[in-house]
């Protein structure tokens, strides 16, 4: 029997090679030709298809090296799966007693419903695998076994670390999600008492991810029932005005749960309706002035399809993140322009920030805060020194004196009036510009240091008025924070330092470094959609264009109107 089986395998291998050389044929035609040849080999070899093991070996070995119908080519994944099955002597994980197991059926239905995680069922050939649940012949069962394992390995990997590698999509995203090999993933599923539970474990097991999934399902219902009411275009609608558009606005805010039905009537824009509009504006990151102008109207009339895409993109970003952020941790959402200090998953302190301008975009990354520096020097970055300050020095050598910015050469101060600035450019600038501590210092009174390759950190700023704006993209990349002393207070409280002690250090005017006893994880992220613990749903504009980049990478429709 073994010699007969080896002969059959040899014949199948030759058939595979011949089919692979038939370059004029499509992959699908090649696959059908090879499957037909395998059938012929089995019949001619005299192997009894009903006897079990030999036929299963042949069917599995043949199927594992056929093109994977319905999937993009992934040679590495196919090789790992083939080797994994070989090592386990081709023992199936989805078939028992000649039929698909209940676990296999659950997994297939999970693939059919991959959209619940913002994924696409077609990417896992779910529709093609579903009919194979009823397969019974050896070759049909082998086809089902291999197809489902391939789909599960891809689905599990996508749940664990996303569909795309963030740094390959956008070099400004310095995050590297954990990847799990197809063989490792399948082994975990095979070893589990409940394969479906093992597969679910690859998804982010966080409440924040589940809240987003639930909101996505809500949006699917909204889409199925016709979407949201459109508010007609027109002049800005201000509190106290009477306007026929009020009815549409009222219905739209009821639909978004910003207004309770029956709390406002008539066509005057006032009372509960204004309060509801302000709640909506707050959730969209807009000025909460109650005026329904162009920016608010744009958000009101964003289609449910656009919101679905936005949530799907941000579910992908959530899959890139580790489940455990640490305790405590600092969370900076660049799209929201807010920093949070979180202890035991509760926000102890939150403050608005100013982040990088669209052409000085702050990168996405994680690091650890190691120390705070009070009354810091500001060592002017080379790019700012040469692009912004050198032209001023050429016009007036003492142009920076009022800002208490000194010129240093080899660590020593030099008189700027003694420098022939006309002979220097960006390519031959040997000086270092340093601003002394004080109220005009660009870093303010404190900076929060988590040393990284981008020289990005959180700091105070003398430009306080800019915190009042809804859009706060003002910096060269660093993160300016409102009320930095309160942030310092909550961080240093963990090591017994009081606010009075902090104020004493600041008021001394002298530079001082306070090292943290335990480094605090810092996560700088870019989320344009999320759901808070109270159930409120928030959206933000894609100022950095990162939604558009990710949309293109995922091959989904653009989010532009």
SEGUKOL-93439 format. One record per residue (C-alpha): x, y, z. Coordinates in steps of 0.1 Angstrom, whole numbers, plus 5000, padded with zeros to 4 digits. Layout:
N
XYZ/...
END
This chain:
561
500050005000/502850255009/504650184976/501350244958/500850564977/504350694969/503750614932/500550814934/502351104951/505051104925/502451114898/500651404916/503951594919/504751554882/501251674874/501751974896/505052064879/503452024845/500552244854/502852514868/504752514835/501552574816/501952954818/499453024791/496652894814/495153094843/495652984879/492052864881/492352654850/495652514862/494052424895/491152244879/493552054856/495651934885/492651834906/491451624876/494851464873/494951384910/491551204906/492951004877/496150914897/493950784926/491850574903/494750424883/496850344914/494050124927/493850304960/490450264977/489050614982/486950485011/489850335030/490950655047/494550745054/496350695021/493750885002/493751165028/497551185026/497451224989/494551464989/496151685016/499651685001/498251774967/495852044980/498452215001/500552294971/497752414948/497052784944/494752914971/491553014953/490053344964/493253464982/496053694971/499353514966/501153464998/503953204993/505353235029/501953175044/501252875022/504752725029/504252755067/500852595066/502152305044/505052245067/502852265098/500451995084/503451775074/504751795109/501451685124/501151405098/498351585081/495951545110/492951775103/491652035128/488352115111/487151765103/486051465124/484451145112/484351265077/482451585084/483151945093/483251995131/480852235149/483952455156/484652465118/481052585112/481352855138/484652975123/483152985088/480253195101/482753425118/484553475085/481153555068/480653815095/484253965094/482654305086/481754325123/485454395129/485654635100/487254355079/486054225045/484653865043/485753835007/489453865018/488953525035/487053365007/484153315031/481553275004/483653014986/484352815018/480752815031/479452565004/482352335013/480952265047/478951975032/481951815015/482451445022/484851284996/488551285006/489551544981/486551764990/487351745027/491051815021/490052125000/487852235029/490552175055/493252365037/491052645026/489752705061/493152685077/494452935052/491553175058/491853135096/495553205096/494953525076/491953635096/493653575129/496753765118/494454055107/492754055140/496054055159/497954315140/495854465113/495554415075/498654635067/501954715083/501555075096/505255185090/505155045054/501955245048/503155565063/506755625075/505355865101/503755575120/506555425141/504655125154/505254765147/502354535157/503154185169/502853935141/502053575145/503153315120/500453105103/501852785118/501952935153/498453065150/497052735137/498752545165/497152765191/493752705175/494352335173/495452315209/492452505222/489452335238/487252575217/488952685185/486552975181/487553115215/491153085205/490553275173/488653545191/491653585214/493653725185/491454035184/492154325208/490554225241/489854575252/486654755260/487655045238/487854815208/484554645216/482854995219/484055075184/482754745171/479354805187/479155155171/480055005137/477054765140/474855065149/476055245117/475254935097/471654965110/471555335102/472655265067/470154985062/467355225073/468255495049/470955705066/470656035085/468456335077/470156585055/470256945068/469857185038/472557435029/472057805039/473358095059/474758025094/472057935118/472458125151/470558095184/467258285183/466858265146/463658135129/464357915099/462557635081/465657425083/465157385121/462957085116/465656895096/468356995122/466156875150/465556545134/469256505126/470256565162/467556325175/469056065152/472556115166/471056105202/472256455209/468556565214/465756375231/462656365209/459956595221/462156845240/462057105212/459257215188/458657495163/461057655138/462957885162/466557775169/466657795206/466657615240/467257245239/468057245202/470957485207/472257275236/472056965214/473957135186/476657225211/476856865222/477256755186/479957025180/481856905211/481756545198/483056655164/485956865180/484457195168/483957535184/480957475208/479257805201/475957665190/476257835156/475457595127/477957735102/479757565073/482057345095/479157215117/476957165086/479656965070/479856725099/476056705102/475856605065/478656355065/477056045052/476755725072/478855545046/481755795052/481355735090/481455355085/484755395066/486155615093/485255375120/486755085100/490055275096/490155345133/489454975142/492454895120/494555145141/493254985173/494454655161/497954805157/498054905194/499054675222/496154585246/498154685277/499155045277/500755015311/499655165345/499755455347/500255575312/500055895291/497855895260/498156175234/495656165205/497056405178/493756415159/491956515192/494856735203/494356615239/496756455264/495456225292/497056075323/495455745330/495655535362/493755205366/492055285332/490555605347/491555945333/492956135362/493856445342/493156565307/494356875290/494257025255/497457035235/499057205205/500656965181/502556975148/501457185119/500256985088/503757035074/505456955107/503356645115/503956485148/504756115143/502855825159/504955625184/505255495219/508055545244/508655595282/508755925301/511955925322/512256265337/510856615340/512956925334/511957245351/513057585339/514657425309/516957565283/515657545248/518257415224/516957545191/516657255166/519057285137/516257315111/514657605130/518057775137/519057765100/515657815083/514058075106/516658235127/519758255105/518058505081/517158725111/520758715123/521958815089/519759115090/520559205126/523059005147/521259095179/517759005166/517458715191/518758905221/515259015233/514258645233/517358565254/518658325227/522458295229/524858185203/527257905212/530257775194/531957455208/529857505240/530957865246/528958175242/530058415214/529058775206/526658755177/527859095166/531358955160/530058685136/530058735099/526658585094/526658645056/529158365052/526958095067/524157885053/522257565062/525157365049/527857515070/526257635103/528557545132/526657735159/524157615185/521357855195/520157815231/517358005248/517858075285/515157965311/512458225318/508858325310/509658375273/511358035268/509757845240/509457535263/507857745291/508657635326/508757255322/509256985297/508356615300/511056395285/510656055268/513856055248/513155935212/514655955177/512356235167/513256475196/509556505204/508456575239/505556735259/506257085272/504857415285/504557715261/504258095265/501658095237/498758035260/496058205239/496357935212/494857675235/491457845231/491157745194/489357425184/492057345159/495457365176/498057255149/500757515157/503957345167/507057225149/506156865160/506456875198/503356855220/502557175239/500257125269/497857345287/498257365325/501557175325/502057215362/498857015369/500256745346/503556755365/501656735398/499656415389/502756245375/505056335405/502456255431/503355885426/506755955442/505556185469/506156525454/503656795463/502357085442/504057325467/507457155460/506957185423/506057555425/509057615447/511357465420/509657665392/509857995412/513557945419/514158015382/516957755382/517057455359/516357125377/515856775364/513456545384/513856175374/510855955376/511255655400/509355445375/509155545338/505655615325/504655475291/503655745266/501555665236/501255915208/498355805185/496255935157/492555835161/489856025141/487055815156/486455665190/483755585216/484155705252/483155495282/479955705286/478955585251/479555925234/480855885199/483556125187/484956205153/487756435142/488956585110/491856415092/494156715093/497256515086/495656325057/496455985074/492855855069/493255905032/496655725032/495255435051/492155415029/494355384998/496555115015/493454915024/491954954990/488655115003/486855414989/488155754997/486555935027/486456265007/483056405000/
END
